[in-house]
Amino acid sequence: ANQESKPSWLTKPGFLDFASLCAFPLRKLPKLCATLHEQQLPLGHPAVHTLICQCLFQLGKICIDSSSGGSSDRVYLEQRTEWEEPGGVLQALSYELGRLGEQLEETPR
């Protein structure tokens, strides 16, 4: 990423996270998990919102199976079965999105 082209609304770590989500298609899901965990991006900014939507769109349909009978729902990608392993990327994404949802739920509107 060319740091001289960093927009003023992004920090340096946020800019690097933003740029890395644009590149490396096979690393998008792990990078998205790390980016959400590090909380470096301003999630309220329209460009960040668009980038995350594009990233999730490229991954395909995320499905949730709550009929597994376990203590947690099974999260999987409809078209990418190689990411379903226990402790894998989809579980990390599910955790980070859940954690973010809890934080946003406590925020006044």
Beta strands, then each sheet from edge to edge (+ up, - down):
strand 1: 62-65
strand 2: 74-77
sheet 1: 1+ 2-
end
